[in-house]
Amino acid sequence: MRSGFRRIFMFQLTREEVKDLILQPAISSWGGQRQLPYAFTEHGVAMLSAVLRSRRAVEMSILVVRVFVKLREMVASNRDLGARTEKLEASQQEHASVINILAEEIDMLKIPLPPPSKRIGFQTS
């Protein structure tokens, strides 16, 4: 397989990606997987649907393309959520600094004032 084809239509998973995919890792008697698996890109799935002609293959490729569309939507919504979260965090930090200043001022008001000193001398009242 040409390397250009691989880059566009499929790619090799990293060890971390494989570890994330495996829920219950099990080692086979022959020592487990010797090479990291490959995964298809969205374009690779579209190419497979053009090559594979069986009804089942077409159904599966349609489902996989739908998954890619859903993933794209999720990534977009997560970006929006991330931006909104950053905005909320910034305003929260601003409010927190104002609240801290107010709390310090209230603490200063709690400190009793020293009693007024008695004046020496004759007082007229």
C-alpha positions as CSV (number, residue, x, y, z in Angstrom):
1,M,0.0,0.0,0.0
2,R,1.4,3.4,-0.9
3,S,2.1,5.7,2.0
4,G,0.2,8.6,0.4
5,F,-2.9,6.4,0.3
6,R,-2.5,5.6,4.0
7,R,-2.2,9.2,5.0
8,I,-5.5,10.1,3.2
9,F,-7.6,7.0,3.8
10,M,-6.2,5.3,6.8
11,F,-3.8,5.8,9.6
12,Q,-2.1,3.7,12.3
13,L,-3.3,4.1,15.9
14,T,-0.9,5.1,18.6
15,R,-0.4,2.9,21.7
16,E,-2.3,5.4,23.8
17,E,-5.2,5.4,21.3
18,V,-5.3,1.6,21.4
19,K,-5.2,1.6,25.2
20,D,-8.2,4.0,25.2
21,L,-10.1,1.7,23.0
22,I,-9.5,-1.5,24.9
23,L,-11.9,-1.9,27.9
24,Q,-10.6,-5.2,29.2
25,P,-7.1,-5.8,27.9
26,A,-6.4,-9.5,27.4
27,I,-3.2,-11.1,26.2
28,S,-3.5,-14.0,23.7
29,S,-1.4,-17.1,24.0
30,W,0.8,-16.1,21.2
31,G,1.8,-12.8,22.9
32,G,-0.8,-10.3,21.9
33,Q,-0.8,-7.8,19.0
34,R,2.6,-7.3,17.4
35,Q,1.7,-4.3,15.4
36,L,-0.5,-1.3,16.1
37,P,-3.9,-1.5,14.2
38,Y,-4.9,0.8,11.4
39,A,-8.1,2.9,11.3
40,F,-9.9,4.3,8.3
41,T,-10.5,8.0,7.9
42,E,-13.9,9.3,6.7
43,H,-12.5,9.3,3.1
44,G,-11.3,5.8,3.5
45,V,-14.8,4.6,4.5
46,A,-16.2,6.4,1.4
47,M,-13.6,4.6,-0.8
48,L,-14.5,1.3,0.7
49,S,-18.2,1.8,0.0
50,A,-17.3,2.4,-3.6
51,V,-15.2,-0.8,-3.8
52,L,-17.3,-3.1,-1.7
53,R,-20.6,-3.9,-3.5
54,S,-22.5,-6.1,-1.1
55,R,-25.7,-4.8,0.5
56,R,-24.2,-5.4,4.0
57,A,-21.0,-3.5,3.1
58,V,-23.0,-0.6,1.9
59,E,-25.1,-0.5,5.0
60,M,-22.0,-0.6,7.2
61,S,-20.3,2.1,5.3
62,I,-23.4,4.3,5.6
63,L,-23.5,3.7,9.4
64,V,-19.8,4.5,9.7
65,V,-20.2,7.8,7.7
66,R,-23.1,8.7,10.0
67,V,-20.7,8.1,13.0
68,F,-18.2,10.4,11.4
69,V,-20.9,13.1,11.0
70,K,-22.0,12.7,14.6
71,L,-18.4,12.9,15.8
72,R,-17.9,16.1,13.8
73,E,-21.0,17.6,15.4
74,M,-19.8,16.5,18.9
75,V,-16.4,18.2,18.3
76,A,-18.1,21.4,17.1
77,S,-20.4,21.4,20.1
78,N,-17.5,20.8,22.4
79,R,-15.6,23.7,20.9
80,D,-18.7,25.9,21.6
81,L,-18.9,24.5,25.1
82,G,-15.2,25.1,25.7
83,A,-15.5,28.7,24.5
84,R,-18.5,29.3,26.8
85,T,-16.7,27.6,29.7
86,E,-13.7,29.9,29.3
87,K,-16.0,32.9,29.1
88,L,-17.7,31.8,32.4
89,E,-14.4,31.1,34.1
90,A,-13.1,34.6,33.2
91,S,-16.2,36.3,34.5
92,Q,-16.2,34.1,37.6
93,Q,-12.6,35.1,38.3
94,E,-13.5,38.7,37.9
95,H,-16.4,38.3,40.3
96,A,-14.3,36.3,42.7
97,S,-11.7,39.2,42.9
98,V,-14.5,41.7,43.6
99,I,-16.0,39.4,46.3
100,N,-12.5,39.0,47.9
101,I,-12.1,42.8,48.0
102,L,-15.6,43.1,49.6
103,A,-14.8,40.3,52.1
104,E,-11.6,42.1,53.2
105,E,-13.5,45.4,53.6
106,I,-16.1,43.6,55.7
107,D,-13.4,42.1,57.9
108,M,-11.9,45.5,58.4
109,L,-15.3,46.8,59.6
110,K,-15.5,44.0,62.1
111,I,-12.4,45.2,63.9
112,P,-13.6,47.3,66.8
113,L,-12.5,50.9,66.9
114,P,-10.3,51.9,69.8
115,P,-12.3,53.7,72.5
116,P,-12.1,57.5,72.3
117,S,-9.5,58.9,74.5
118,K,-10.7,61.0,77.4
119,R,-9.8,64.6,77.1
120,I,-8.0,66.1,80.0
121,G,-9.4,69.3,81.4
122,F,-12.6,71.1,82.2
123,Q,-15.7,70.0,80.2
124,T,-18.7,72.0,79.7
125,S,-21.9,70.2,78.8
